[in-house]
Amino acid sequence: MDEIRDAILADDLEAIGGLPTPASYRAVLVRKDEQEMFEGLPTREKDPRKSLHVEEVPTPELGPGEALVAVMASSVNYNTVWTSIFEPVSTFGFLARYGRLHGLAKRHDLPYHVIGSDLSGVVVAVGSGVNRWKPGDEVVAHCLSVELEDPAGHDDTMMDPQQRIWGFETNFGGLAEMSLVKSNQLMPKPAHLTWEEAAAPGLVNSTAYRQLVSRNGADMKQGDVVLVWGASGGLGSYATQLALNGGAIPVCVVSSPEKAEIVRSMGAELVIDRSAEGYRFWKDEETQDPKEWQRLGARIRELTGGEDPDIVFEHPGRETFGASVYVAKKGGTIVTCASTSGFLHQYDNRYLWMNLKRIVGSHFANYKEAWEANRLIDRGLVHPTLSKTYAMDDVGQAAYDVHRNLHQGKVGVLTLSPAEGLGVRDTAKREQHLTAINRFRDV
């Protein structure tokens, strides 16, 4: 790995293809024999710092249509947290099911799980049948892994029965010095970004793009009022940018004055600080408070001049879902991609059916949607929301911070890259967008 890293740092990318593939590499992983270590503890008390390990692992065999990538940087997503605390289920069940699919898939069913669903880096080797990518290419990766042997996936690859999230439902993820991906996960690295900045948007930007912009999601149009929960967070920060970029009107819900300032700096004008306004959507564990839904709806109309949201960008889940269904306009759309506060949602169905609202489920993105989302990053129309970067040895702390919501935007992790600030190829474009690129830094 040292030879490969040195060649990348020396900009000698043509030499990468002539270097031997390392027999092993350092990786962030969870262990199968520890998957019950948090049993009986409340979710909040489960500590990723105890379950995430950095260890040397063997380099997997390279198969047809695949690529090995030297990973310069990665990032922490909420699925990193889920994996680390073994919720809602241990990911080793995913790996076992994948391993039963075919002979090559058996590589993934191991007593350890190398995690991570983002990367930026350089292609080291490609398998047979790969034509678009070659050793030395600077890339980022999206996290959709598909087999595409079933016709169901050929209109929208997210509908492939064998659709998986790389680094969560597969092994050999991006929180490592090396990663194994399918070649159709690769996209060009934006040349004006550092390694850690380029690694930050992949999962969340693509997810927000499909959820909000794509016809497979909410199909947002100009002028739509979009309620964005957690508007300064990993998903919400991209949803806010996509709404503003697409001529929509975001109503940004945040949880502190500092977060309110961040979304205002992105250009959002309508902001609700839910902590300052004291919203409590649940009276207790079993009972929601419709009066609080009504109070939120009134506040939204106050900000918008009397309009309800055309689209509610949902991802907190249980805590907010009842309110989301209530506040959406008649004929509006609640589009959901996650449940970070709980998977069992409750809402008053009268407000859904009698007002002809729709709930749309959205999960990550297909290759075309991910490519389009990455293109917006490359053109400087959407920017990374990286707030802080950790060394790989400190990834447990990084995941803990995301688990406890102690972060803003996205949290990055350096893997092969020895320092922040490396990997920029287009300095002129970077200078043009530097303020926006650094907006979340160290907030």
N, C-alpha and C positions, 0 to 999 in steps of 0.2 A: 504493500500500500504506500510505503514511503516513496518508492520510485514513481508511482503514478501521481501522487500528490505533488512531488517536486516538478514533474513535467508540466502539470497543470499550472502551478504557480509561476513557472518559467515561460508560460505561453507556448510551450512546445507541444501543441496538441497533436501534430502529425506523428509524433513519436509514440503516442498512446497505443496505437494498434500493434506496435512491435514489441511491447513490453509483455512479460508473462503475466497471466492472470494469477493473482495471489491465491494461495491455498486457503487462507482464512482472513478474517477481518474483525474489527471491533463493532459490537452492535448493542443496542438497547433491547432488552428482552424481559419477558415474564416467564416463570417456570411452572410447568404443569404440576409439580409436586407441592407448589405453594398456592394452588388455586382456591383452597378453602381457608386461607390464613385469616381472612376477615369475617368469617362466618359468625353471625350473631351480632355484629357491630352495626350501628346506624350508618347510613351512607356517608354522612358528613365526617364520621370518625375514621373512615378507611383512608389510609395514608399511602399515596403512590411512592413516597420516598422509601417505603419498606419493601415494595414489590417489584420495582423497576431496577434492573441490574445491567451493568455494562460489562460484557464478556467477549472473549474471542470465540468466533463460531466458524465452522467450515464454509467455504464458498460453495453454493449450490451448483449443480449441473445446469448448463445452459441448454435449453430446448429450442425447437423450431419456433420462429416467430417471437423470440424473446430477446432481451438485451440485459447485459450487466452494466450498471452505471456506478461510477465512482461518485459518491455523494459528498458534496462540499458542505451542504447545509440542509436542514429539515425544519419542521415546526411541530408544535403540539396542537392537536385538535381535541375536541371533546371525546372522540372515540379512543384517543390515547388514554384519557382518564377512565373511560368505561373499561378498557382492557386492563388497566393497572389495578382497578378495584374489583375486577371480575363481576361487573354488573352490566346489563341485567342478567347475563349469563357469562360463564367462562368462555373465552374465545377458542379454547382447545376443542370444543365441540365443532366449531366451524372448520378447524383444520382437519379433524378426523373425517368429517363428511366430504370435504374436498379431496382428501387422500384416497377415498374409495372410488372417485370418479374415473380415473384411468391411471396407467402405470407412472406417467411423469408427474402426476399430481401427488403421488405418494411422498415426494420430496417435502411437501408442506406439513405433513403430519409428524411432528417432532415433539420431544418433551420440553421444548422451549419455543417461544413465539417471538420472533424479531418484529417489532411493531413500527408504526409510523406510516402515514398516508400522504406525505408531501416530500418532495426532494427538489433540489437543484444540483446539477453536477455535469459530468462528462461521460459519454458513452465509452466503455472500455472494450466491449465485445458484443457481437450480435450473432444470433443463431441463424440457421438456414432459413431461407425464404424472406429475410429482412432486406429490403431494398432502399427504403427511404432514409435510414439512419446508418451511420458508420462510426467506427472508433474516432474519438476526437471531437464529436459534435457536442456542443454545449446545450443542455436540455433542462426542462422541468418535466415533471410527470403528474398526470392526473390519476385519480385512484380507482377508476373503473376497470375491473378485470372481468372479461367475458370470454366464453368459449365459442359462441355464435354457430353452433351446430344445429340449433333449433330454429325453425322459421320465425318463431315469435319475436326474436331479437333483431330482425332485419329491417324493421320499420323504425324502431327505437331500441337501441341496444340496451337501455335500462330494463327492457322487458324480456331480455334473455333469461330463461329459467336458471342458467348457471351464472347469473350476474353476482359478483362479489366486490367488496371493498378491499382493495389491496392494502396490506399492512394491518388490517382488522380481521377480515375473514380469510385472508391468505397469509402466508409467512413471508419472510425476507423483505420487510418493509423499509421505509426510508430513514428511520432513526438509526442510522448505521453508516459505516464508512463505504459500504458497497450495498447495492440493492439489485434484486431481480425483478424485472417488469416485463410485461408484454410490450412489443414494439408499438402497438396502437395506444399505449398510454403516454407516449412521448410527445412533447411539444417544444418549440424553440424557446430557449431562455431569453427573456427580454434583455437586450444588450446594455441598457442604461442602469440596470439594477445590480446590486451586490449579490453574492450567493445567498446570503440570509434573507434579503428582501425578496429575491425571486422565488425562494422556497415558501414564502408565507401565504400567497393568495390561493394556491391550487385548489384545495378542497373547498374552502369556504366561498371563494369567488365563483367557482363553477356551480356550487350548490345554490347560491343566491341568484345566479343568472337563470338557471332552469326554473327555480321556484318563482321568480318574479317576472322575468322577461319572456321566457320561452312560451310557445303555444302549448307545451306540455305542462306548464305551470299556470301562473295567473294571467299570462299574455297581457302584461301591462301596456297601457297606451299613454300618450301625452295627456296631461291634465288629470290623470287618476290621483285621487287622494290615497296614499299608502301609509297605513299605520305600521311602524317598524318597532317591534319589541327589541330591547337590548341594542339600540342603534349604534352604540360605540363599541360593541363586542366583535368577536371574530366574524360571525355571519352578518350581523346588523350593520357593521361599518361598510361592508360591500353593498348590501341592499340599499343603504342610504345613498351611496355614490351612484349606483345603477338607476335609482329613482330620479335623482337630480339630473343625471346624464340623459335620461330618456324623456325629460319634460314632464315628469310626474311631480307630485307635491308630497314629500315625505312628512309625516308627523312622527317625530322621533321620541321614543320613550327611553329614558335613561334612569340611572339610580343615584346620581350625585351631581352637584354643581360642576365638578371638574369634567365629568362625562358630557354634560350639557354644553360646555365650552368647546369640547372636541367636535361634536356634531355641528355646532354653529360654524366652526372654522372650516368645515367641509362645504358650507353653503346652505345648510338646513336652517330654516327660519322658525319652524313650528316645533317646539320642544316641550316635552312634559317630563319634569323631574318627579318620578313617582314616589321617591322617598320624602322629598320636601312637601308633596301634596298628600302624603299619608294614605295612599290607597291600600286597602286590606280586603282583597276579594274573597277571603275565607274567614268566617267567624270562628271556626274550629276545624279540626281535621275532616269532618264529615259535611259541613254546612257552608255553602257559599252565600254571599251577601249581594243580592241583585241591586240593592241601592248603590253599592259601590260601582257596579257596572254602569248604572245610570249616571253616576257622578262623572265617570270617565267619559261616557258618551257626550255629556254636556260640555265637558272641557275640550273635547275634540272639536265640537261644533263651534265653540267660542273661538278657537284658534283658526278654523277654516272658513269662518263666515257663514256657518250654518250647514256645512256639508259633513256627511258621514263618510267613513272610509270605503272606497271602492274595493280595496284590497287590504287584508290584514296579513302581514308577514309574520307567521307564527313559528316559534321554535321552543319557547319555555315549556309549553305543554300544560300539565295539570294546573299549575298556579294561575295561569292567565287565560286558559282556553274558553271558559265560560264567558268571560268578559269579551274575548275576541269575537265569539259568535254573536253576542248581543250588539256590539258597536258597529259591526259591518253594515253597510247600507242595504236597503232592499235590493235584491238581485246581486249583491256583492259576493266576494270570494274570500274565504279564509283558507290560506295555503300554508300547509305545515310540513316541516322537514325533520322535526326532532321533538324531544320531550325531556329537556334537561332538568326540569323540576318534577318530573313524574310522568309515567307512561299511561296511567289510567285517567282519561279525560272525562269531565262531566260538564254538560251544558244543558240549557233549557231548549229542547227541540222545537218548541213553539216559535221561538224567534228565528229558527232556521227554516222550517217548512212553510210557515205562514208568510214569510217575507222572501221566499224563493232564493235563499242564499245557497251557496255551494261551499262544501269543504273539499279541498283538493290535496291529496297526498303527493309530496314531491321528495324524491330521493336522489341525491348527488346530481349527475348529469351524464348525458351520452358524449361520445368523443367530439361530435360537431359542436355541441353546446360548450364543452370545456375549451375547445379550440377558439371559439368566438370570444369566450370570457378572457382567455389568455391574450388574444389579439387586442382587447381593450387595454389590458395592462401594458402590452408592448407599445401601443400607440400613445400612451400617456393620458388616456381618457379616464382610466380608473387606476388608483395607486395602492401599493401595499399599505397595510395598516399595522406594520410591525412596531411593537412598543418596546420590546426588550429581547435580548439574545443571551442564551446560556451556553456554556460549554457542555459537551456531551456527558461528561461525568456528573453534571448537575441537573440532568434531565428529570430526576425525581422531584426536585424542587420546582422545576418548571411546570410539571404536571400537577403538583400540589397547588401551585398558584392558580392554575386554570380551574382546578376542582373547587377551590374556595373563592373563586371569582375575585382574586386579588390582582387581576391583570386588566389591561385595556387591549382592544384590537387582537392582534396575534402575537404569540410568543415563539421566538425562533430558537433553533439549536444548531450550533456549529458542530460538524462532524469531522470531515477531513480539513476543512479550512482552518488555518491556525489563528485567524483573527477576523474581526469584523472589517467591512469596507473593501473587501477584495472581489474581483470578478467583473468589474465595470469595463465595458468595451466602448460604449458611446458616451463620452463625457459631456458632449454638447447637449444631447437630449437630457441627460441627467441634470445638468445645471438649470435647464429650462423648468424642470419639475421638482427641484430639490426641496422647496418648502412643503409641497404636498407629500413627498416621499417621507419626510421627517416629521410629519404632523403628529404621529402617535408616539414618537420616540421619547422614552424616559418619562412618560406622563404618569 
